[in-house]
Amino acid sequence: MKRSGPIRRSGGLNPMSAKRRAELNIRSRVRKEVLERDQYKCVAMHLVPDIDCWGPLDVDEIVGRGRGGDWLDPDNCQVLCRAHHDWKHLHPAEATDLGLTKNRMWDP
């Protein structure tokens, strides 16, 4: 049986769509705006004082994308250090009580 070599393509694949590239550009601006708004400080620092802040700062969604949140809306974002971000996901009920997360956009 004759085997041919690898398939050769005349041009490379586009690794990212124009829509995705535009969203990432917007997300970059939102991230900068949120970091400046929150003065490059973790918003959970005083809400959860038992956890020491450490690690890089994350711009986190209050309402996740899977629950109807908009990752391109600065009002749906907050700055969390990595320690508090991990804590938020490990303690969802407490994080909701403190306002660090919401289940849906229309929750108070």
Buried (B, 14 or more C-beta within 10 A) or exposed (E): EEEEEEEEEEEEEEEEEEEEEEBEEEBEEBBEEBBEBBEEEBBBBEBBEEBEBEEEBBBBBBBBEEBBBBBBBBEBBBBBBBBBBBBBEEBEEBBBEBEBBBEEEEEE
